[in-house]
Amino acid sequence: MDLRESSYTLANRVSCSEFLVEMASARVLLGERRRCLWLEQACGLLTALLVLASCHRSASPAQAYEHARQTFRRGDLFASQCEAERGYKTFSKSAPQWALKLRVLEAESLMWRGMSPEVLTTLNGLSAPGDRSSAISILALRTLAYARLHQFSDAHRELSEAEAACATATDSACGAVLRAGGILAIEQVRFDEARDYFKQSLAFARSGNDPFLEATALLNMGTASLQQGHFDDAIDWFQAAYQLSSKLEASYIAQAASGNLGWAYYQLGDLSRALGLMSDAEERARQIRASHVQIVWLTDTAYVHLDQQNYATAERSYKQAISLAKQISSKGDLLNALVPLAATYARTGRLAEANQHSDEAIVMARADGNRLDELYPLLVKGQVAAQLHDAEKAESIFREVADDPQSDSSLKWEAQHSLARLEESRNQPAAARRNYEAALCTFETARSAVHHEESKLPFFTNASRIYGDYISFLITSGQTKRALEVADYSRGRTLAEGLGYLKNDRPCSTPPLIPTRVAAGANATILYYWFGQHQSYLWAINSHAVGNFALPPAGEIETIVRRYREALVNGEDVLSNANQDGAQLYQMLVAPAASYLSKDSHVIIVPDGSLTGLNFETLLVPGNPAPHYWIEDAVIVNAQSLRLVLSGKGGSKPHPGKMLLVGDAVPRPPEFPALPNAKLEIQNIEKHFPTADLTTFTQASATAASFLDSKPEQYSYIHFVAHGVASSQAPLDSAVILSPRPVEDSFKLYARDIIQHRLQARLVTVSACYGAGTRAYNGEGLIGLSWAFLRAGARNTIGALWEVNDISTPQLMDRFYAELKEGRPPGIALRDAKLSLMRSNRAFGKPFYWAPFQLYGAP
């Protein structure tokens, strides 16, 4: 279940009086009669506070309405509700037309707070003779309230009357009617119809110069895109809604856009970014007691916790959402929370409870005539049947869900995946393989519809369980070659597609792969890793053979990697200490492939999971009398996939020795202070290139614009000496810190800007902290500056896994470029430079100084 809400599914600001917000929690515990008495007293207090704050003893009805309206637009819904109710009572006799407008505004505030029954009570018996706008607004609000309560015949009656009123003459309130029509269509799962309504609403807002309506229309366009699985389009709509609502200070809409952005990122597999956005939205909704909105974000955050296997946290959130949904009689929200709670119970073995909640959800969905909502709990019932070993029932349900034309992509691939696992458990390998392939085809077809590169990066997370289960199935079935083909098809996809090495027009076809030919072409041994929850694997590949080895589960490996990496980053002398983690990782990850390796081997690592942040050169090889670093035995580089190793990534080569040097920028303390040895590093590099082949930008000229305008595609070598920032939330916001331009304050060269250019560089070196990035995506590895330069076309990149030392780095780079000048390939040159640094000074022998730099590309 992933139904998103519309313009009234919004929450952000705390009301004017924090005291009154705290009082609002009592509302659900009070009877209707007592609630009205309490609310009148609270609103009276709030009105008095507002009067005192604004120094007005008496306001005209027009002023009272305008103030309440502005309060509503800012997002203080409780405050606007109180102001409107008080104004209605104050002016009901002296200014009945203004009192009517205030009453309608009170109902609108209640609607945006998700209190549909109260909306109908407020509007009960209300008529607007002679006030066309109020009459249309009343009809639109009744449409919304009935839609939220799933009283669809009543909702359509009100909508028809409103549309008839708008057909005879245009009124400003007709934009809200279009919005209400779209929301009603959303509730009835008619997404194309909803999108048409929202488009009309957007056009109406723009033609009438109504930016508030425009912001809600943009938000609702994002909602419609979400429902249709167009997640990157939804992100664009929500970002536009956020920008406009922020400009208008309409913080209620802005937070809704932010929370829905979280759901879009969740659908794309970006769980950490999604959880942050959703949690913030839920907290803001809770603060203003906007129960309907809080339910949405509670349900959304619980989905993330469910995917992260935080079952207890997910269950608590779902139960809280269900309780709130029952209190406000919101059937749609109740259904949205019931289904994933059933799934939570199914995953934790509480099968009776899973069945009970699934049955309840199915009854509700059938009562609404909503087949899509019925399919979700039906899938859960199939998964329960499979756990109860009722294979016949489970198969029947899975096929029903997979084949139903109402199933969306994620529902279909989950049903196909479940069917594959069922067939595997029944020892039907041919049927299992067909269904695994069908599930991956459904997923890949959905992925091919995602157009934005940044959206594609996390999308593979959605299918990681399918790929993992299928690869384990293939290996246990003795089909290790096919398993490697499938694994590699999932690796480096966004990078390969962006460079044109893999087409996106045949999503269900896995290209054939000859691993030994890849190893022979690279003149290297390839160690290819795949992490699994229960079993991980290593393929060792040379020009003659392919070996497959079982490794421990991902969690066990990752614990040791995390501990060892922490020791390296903290500057420990792991060799002198004979660090057990470094030795254990070598025995675990490399020793099984010892027969494929020889002294001074060229080794390409295709890592997975936490291995993307591990420099294999630092692993400790057992020896007599003492261990040594693996760098002393091998030239080691990293690659994203076999396909990218095979491609060569070079293209036509430019002038063989032309260098672009950018760095030693104007400092920006305290965050980005001066780098005392940046000038020395630049001088050490410059001496290895003829003046005619050298372009250098330093100090004030070291700007992002200087790099972008310098035709960087003409250079064989590009080198940055600068601070760097790596963004884990938005990796393409990772940046090289340079000097600001005189006419603007922009001083960052962003990864997202880098990928817009086409480079032909043999090597790009980012001599900056965390140049390799800090965020790893399933299938893509670390995404940061190094990835961005590869994506732009560089054959090799050097990036840092942690902070770069300003004293040792100039010495290392001096030796590195001297080796390149002698004709050494980048992999050998970097290794020789590291060994030279290690042996030049005892302190520099620690991996902290030489190991952050890692080569990505070809040896």
Secondary structure in CASP SS format (residue, H / E / C, confidence):
PFRMAT SS
TARGET T0000
AUTHOR 0000-0000-0000
METHOD secondary structure of the structure
MODEL  1
M C 1.00
D C 1.00
L C 1.00
R C 1.00
E C 1.00
S C 1.00
S C 1.00
Y C 1.00
T C 1.00
L C 1.00
A C 1.00
N C 1.00
R C 1.00
V C 1.00
S C 1.00
C C 1.00
S C 1.00
E H 1.00
F H 1.00
L H 1.00
V H 1.00
E H 1.00
M H 1.00
A H 1.00
S H 1.00
A H 1.00
R H 1.00
V H 1.00
L H 1.00
L C 1.00
G C 1.00
E H 1.00
R H 1.00
R H 1.00
R H 1.00
C H 1.00
L H 1.00
W H 1.00
L H 1.00
E H 1.00
Q H 1.00
A H 1.00
C H 1.00
G H 1.00
L H 1.00
L H 1.00
T H 1.00
A H 1.00
L H 1.00
L H 1.00
V H 1.00
L H 1.00
A H 1.00
S H 1.00
C C 1.00
H C 1.00
R C 1.00
S C 1.00
A C 1.00
S C 1.00
P H 1.00
A H 1.00
Q H 1.00
A H 1.00
Y H 1.00
E H 1.00
H H 1.00
A H 1.00
R H 1.00
Q H 1.00
T H 1.00
F H 1.00
R H 1.00
R H 1.00
G C 1.00
D C 1.00
L H 1.00
F H 1.00
A H 1.00
S H 1.00
Q H 1.00
C H 1.00
E H 1.00
A H 1.00
E H 1.00
R H 1.00
G H 1.00
Y H 1.00
K H 1.00
T H 1.00
F H 1.00
S C 1.00
K C 1.00
S C 1.00
A C 1.00
P H 1.00
Q H 1.00
W H 1.00
A H 1.00
L H 1.00
K H 1.00
L H 1.00
R H 1.00
V H 1.00
L H 1.00
E H 1.00
A H 1.00
E H 1.00
S H 1.00
L H 1.00
M H 1.00
W H 1.00
R C 1.00
G C 1.00
M C 1.00
S H 1.00
P H 1.00
E H 1.00
V H 1.00
L H 1.00
T H 1.00
T H 1.00
L H 1.00
N C 1.00
G C 1.00
L C 1.00
S C 1.00
A C 1.00
P C 1.00
G C 1.00
D C 1.00
R H 1.00
S H 1.00
S H 1.00
A H 1.00
I H 1.00
S H 1.00
I H 1.00
L H 1.00
A H 1.00
L H 1.00
R H 1.00
T H 1.00
L H 1.00
A H 1.00
Y H 1.00
A H 1.00
R H 1.00
L C 1.00
H C 1.00
Q C 1.00
F H 1.00
S H 1.00
D H 1.00
A H 1.00
H H 1.00
R H 1.00
E H 1.00
L H 1.00
S H 1.00
E H 1.00
A H 1.00
E H 1.00
A H 1.00
A H 1.00
C H 1.00
A H 1.00
T H 1.00
A C 1.00
T C 1.00
D C 1.00
S C 1.00
A C 1.00
C H 1.00
G H 1.00
A H 1.00
V H 1.00
L H 1.00
R H 1.00
A H 1.00
G H 1.00
G H 1.00
I H 1.00
L H 1.00
A H 1.00
I H 1.00
E H 1.00
Q C 1.00
V C 1.00
R C 1.00
F H 1.00
D H 1.00
E H 1.00
A H 1.00
R H 1.00
D H 1.00
Y H 1.00
F H 1.00
K H 1.00
Q H 1.00
S H 1.00
L H 1.00
A H 1.00
F H 1.00
A H 1.00
R H 1.00
S H 1.00
G C 1.00
N C 1.00
D C 1.00
P H 1.00
F H 1.00
L H 1.00
E H 1.00
A H 1.00
T H 1.00
A H 1.00
L H 1.00
L H 1.00
N H 1.00
M H 1.00
G H 1.00
T H 1.00
A H 1.00
S H 1.00
L H 1.00
Q H 1.00
Q C 1.00
G C 1.00
H C 1.00
F H 1.00
D H 1.00
D H 1.00
A H 1.00
I H 1.00
D H 1.00
W H 1.00
F H 1.00
Q H 1.00
A H 1.00
A H 1.00
Y H 1.00
Q H 1.00
L H 1.00
S H 1.00
S H 1.00
K H 1.00
L H 1.00
E C 1.00
A C 1.00
S H 1.00
Y H 1.00
I H 1.00
A H 1.00
Q H 1.00
A H 1.00
A H 1.00
S H 1.00
G H 1.00
N H 1.00
L H 1.00
G H 1.00
W H 1.00
A H 1.00
Y H 1.00
Y H 1.00
Q H 1.00
L C 1.00
G C 1.00
D C 1.00
L H 1.00
S H 1.00
R H 1.00
A H 1.00
L H 1.00
G H 1.00
L H 1.00
M H 1.00
S H 1.00
D H 1.00
A H 1.00
E H 1.00
E H 1.00
R H 1.00
A H 1.00
R H 1.00
Q H 1.00
I C 1.00
R C 1.00
A C 1.00
S H 1.00
H H 1.00
V H 1.00
Q H 1.00
I H 1.00
V H 1.00
W H 1.00
L H 1.00
T H 1.00
D H 1.00
T H 1.00
A H 1.00
Y H 1.00
V H 1.00
H H 1.00
L H 1.00
D H 1.00
Q C 1.00
Q C 1.00
N C 1.00
Y H 1.00
A H 1.00
T H 1.00
A H 1.00
E H 1.00
R H 1.00
S H 1.00
Y H 1.00
K H 1.00
Q H 1.00
A H 1.00
I H 1.00
S H 1.00
L H 1.00
A H 1.00
K H 1.00
Q H 1.00
I C 1.00
S C 1.00
S C 1.00
K H 1.00
G H 1.00
D H 1.00
L H 1.00
L H 1.00
N H 1.00
A H 1.00
L H 1.00
V H 1.00
P H 1.00
L H 1.00
A H 1.00
A H 1.00
T H 1.00
Y H 1.00
A H 1.00
R H 1.00
T C 1.00
G C 1.00
R C 1.00
L H 1.00
A H 1.00
E H 1.00
A H 1.00
N H 1.00
Q H 1.00
H H 1.00
S H 1.00
D H 1.00
E H 1.00
A H 1.00
I H 1.00
V H 1.00
M H 1.00
A H 1.00
R H 1.00
A H 1.00
D C 1.00
G C 1.00
N C 1.00
R H 1.00
L H 1.00
D H 1.00
E H 1.00
L H 1.00
Y H 1.00
P H 1.00
L H 1.00
L H 1.00
V H 1.00
K H 1.00
G H 1.00
Q H 1.00
V H 1.00
A H 1.00
A H 1.00
Q H 1.00
L C 1.00
H C 1.00
D C 1.00
A H 1.00
E H 1.00
K H 1.00
A H 1.00
E H 1.00
S H 1.00
I H 1.00
F H 1.00
R H 1.00
E H 1.00
V H 1.00
A H 1.00
D H 1.00
D C 1.00
P C 1.00
Q C 1.00
S C 1.00
D C 1.00
S H 1.00
S H 1.00
L H 1.00
K H 1.00
W H 1.00
E H 1.00
A H 1.00
Q H 1.00
H H 1.00
S H 1.00
L H 1.00
A H 1.00
R H 1.00
L H 1.00
E H 1.00
E H 1.00
S H 1.00
R C 1.00
N C 1.00
Q C 1.00
P H 1.00
A H 1.00
A H 1.00
A H 1.00
R H 1.00
R H 1.00
N H 1.00
Y H 1.00
E H 1.00
A H 1.00
A H 1.00
L H 1.00
C H 1.00
T H 1.00
F H 1.00
E H 1.00
T H 1.00
A H 1.00
R H 1.00
S H 1.00
A C 1.00
V C 1.00
H C 1.00
H C 1.00
E H 1.00
E H 1.00
S H 1.00
K H 1.00
L H 1.00
P H 1.00
F H 1.00
F H 1.00
T H 1.00
N H 1.00
A H 1.00
S H 1.00
R H 1.00
I H 1.00
Y H 1.00
G H 1.00
D H 1.00
Y H 1.00
I H 1.00
S H 1.00
F H 1.00
L H 1.00
I H 1.00
T H 1.00
S C 1.00
G C 1.00
Q C 1.00
T H 1.00
K H 1.00
R H 1.00
A H 1.00
L H 1.00
E H 1.00
V H 1.00
A H 1.00
D H 1.00
Y H 1.00
S C 1.00
R C 1.00
G C 1.00
R H 1.00
T H 1.00
L H 1.00
A H 1.00
E H 1.00
G H 1.00
L H 1.00
G C 1.00
Y C 1.00
L C 1.00
K C 1.00
N C 1.00
D C 1.00
R C 1.00
P C 1.00
C C 1.00
S C 1.00
T C 1.00
P C 1.00
P C 1.00
L C 1.00
I C 1.00
P H 1.00
T H 1.00
R H 1.00
V H 1.00
A H 1.00
A H 1.00
G H 1.00
A H 1.00
N C 1.00
A C 1.00
T E 1.00
I E 1.00
L E 1.00
Y E 1.00
Y E 1.00
W E 1.00
F C 1.00
G C 1.00
Q C 1.00
H C 1.00
Q C 1.00
S E 1.00
Y E 1.00
L E 1.00
W E 1.00
A E 1.00
I E 1.00
N C 1.00
S C 1.00
H C 1.00
A C 1.00
V E 1.00
G E 1.00
N E 1.00
F E 1.00
A E 1.00
L E 1.00
P C 1.00
P C 1.00
A H 1.00
G H 1.00
E H 1.00
I H 1.00
E H 1.00
T H 1.00
I H 1.00
V H 1.00
R H 1.00
R H 1.00
Y H 1.00
R H 1.00
E H 1.00
A H 1.00
L H 1.00
V H 1.00
N C 1.00
G C 1.00
E C 1.00
D C 1.00
V C 1.00
L C 1.00
S C 1.00
N C 1.00
A C 1.00
N C 1.00
Q H 1.00
D H 1.00
G H 1.00
A H 1.00
Q H 1.00
L H 1.00
Y H 1.00
Q H 1.00
M H 1.00
L H 1.00
V C 1.00
A H 1.00
P H 1.00
A H 1.00
A H 1.00
S H 1.00
Y H 1.00
L C 1.00
S C 1.00
K C 1.00
D C 1.00
S E 1.00
H E 1.00
V E 1.00
I E 1.00
I E 1.00
V E 1.00
P C 1.00
D C 1.00
G H 1.00
S H 1.00
L H 1.00
T H 1.00
G H 1.00
L C 1.00
N C 1.00
F H 1.00
E H 1.00
T H 1.00
L C 1.00
L E 1.00
V E 1.00
P C 1.00
G C 1.00
N C 1.00
P C 1.00
A C 1.00
P C 1.00
H E 1.00
Y E 1.00
W H 1.00
I H 1.00
E H 1.00
D C 1.00
A E 1.00
V E 1.00
I E 1.00
V E 1.00
N E 1.00
A C 1.00
Q C 1.00
S C 1.00
L H 1.00
R H 1.00
L H 1.00
V H 1.00
L H 1.00
S H 1.00
G C 1.00
K C 1.00
G C 1.00
G C 1.00
S C 1.00
K C 1.00
P C 1.00
H C 1.00
P C 1.00
G C 1.00
K C 1.00
M E 1.00
L E 1.00
L E 1.00
V E 1.00
G E 1.00
D E 1.00
A E 1.00
V C 1.00
P C 1.00
R E 1.00
P C 1.00
P C 1.00
E C 1.00
F E 1.00
P C 1.00
A C 1.00
L C 1.00
P C 1.00
N C 1.00
A H 1.00
K H 1.00
L H 1.00
E H 1.00
I H 1.00
Q H 1.00
N H 1.00
I H 1.00
E H 1.00
K C 1.00
H C 1.00
F C 1.00
P C 1.00
T H 1.00
A H 1.00
D H 1.00
L E 1.00
T E 1.00
T E 1.00
F E 1.00
T E 1.00
Q E 1.00
A C 1.00
S C 1.00
A C 1.00
T C 1.00
A H 1.00
A H 1.00
S H 1.00
F H 1.00
L H 1.00
D H 1.00
S C 1.00
K C 1.00
P H 1.00
E H 1.00
Q H 1.00
Y C 1.00
S C 1.00
Y E 1.00
I E 1.00
H E 1.00
F E 1.00
V E 1.00
A C 1.00
H E 1.00
G E 1.00
V E 1.00
A C 1.00
S C 1.00
S C 1.00
Q C 1.00
A C 1.00
P H 1.00
L H 1.00
D H 1.00
S C 1.00
A E 1.00
V E 1.00
I E 1.00
L C 1.00
S C 1.00
P C 1.00
R C 1.00
P C 1.00
V C 1.00
E C 1.00
D C 1.00
S C 1.00
F C 1.00
K E 1.00
L E 1.00
Y E 1.00
A H 1.00
R H 1.00
D H 1.00
I H 1.00
I C 1.00
Q C 1.00
H C 1.00
R C 1.00
L C 1.00
Q C 1.00
A C 1.00
R C 1.00
L E 1.00
V E 1.00
T E 1.00
V E 1.00
S E 1.00
A C 1.00
C C 1.00
Y C 1.00
G C 1.00
A C 1.00
G C 1.00
T C 1.00
R E 1.00
A E 1.00
Y E 1.00
N C 1.00
G C 1.00
E C 1.00
G E 1.00
L E 1.00
I E 1.00
G C 1.00
L H 1.00
S H 1.00
W H 1.00
A H 1.00
F H 1.00
L H 1.00
R H 1.00
A H 1.00
G C 1.00
A C 1.00
R C 1.00
N C 1.00
T E 1.00
I E 1.00
G E 1.00
A E 1.00
L C 1.00
W C 1.00
E C 1.00
V C 1.00
N C 1.00
D C 1.00
I C 1.00
S H 1.00
T H 1.00
P H 1.00
Q H 1.00
L H 1.00
M H 1.00
D H 1.00
R H 1.00
F H 1.00
Y H 1.00
A H 1.00
E H 1.00
L H 1.00
K H 1.00
E C 1.00
G C 1.00
R C 1.00
P C 1.00
P H 1.00
G H 1.00
I H 1.00
A H 1.00
L H 1.00
R H 1.00
D H 1.00
A H 1.00
K H 1.00
L H 1.00
S H 1.00
L H 1.00
M H 1.00
R H 1.00
S H 1.00
N C 1.00
R C 1.00
A H 1.00
F H 1.00
G H 1.00
K C 1.00
P H 1.00
F H 1.00
Y H 1.00
W H 1.00
A C 1.00
P C 1.00
F E 1.00
Q E 1.00
L E 1.00
Y E 1.00
G C 1.00
A C 1.00
P C 1.00
END
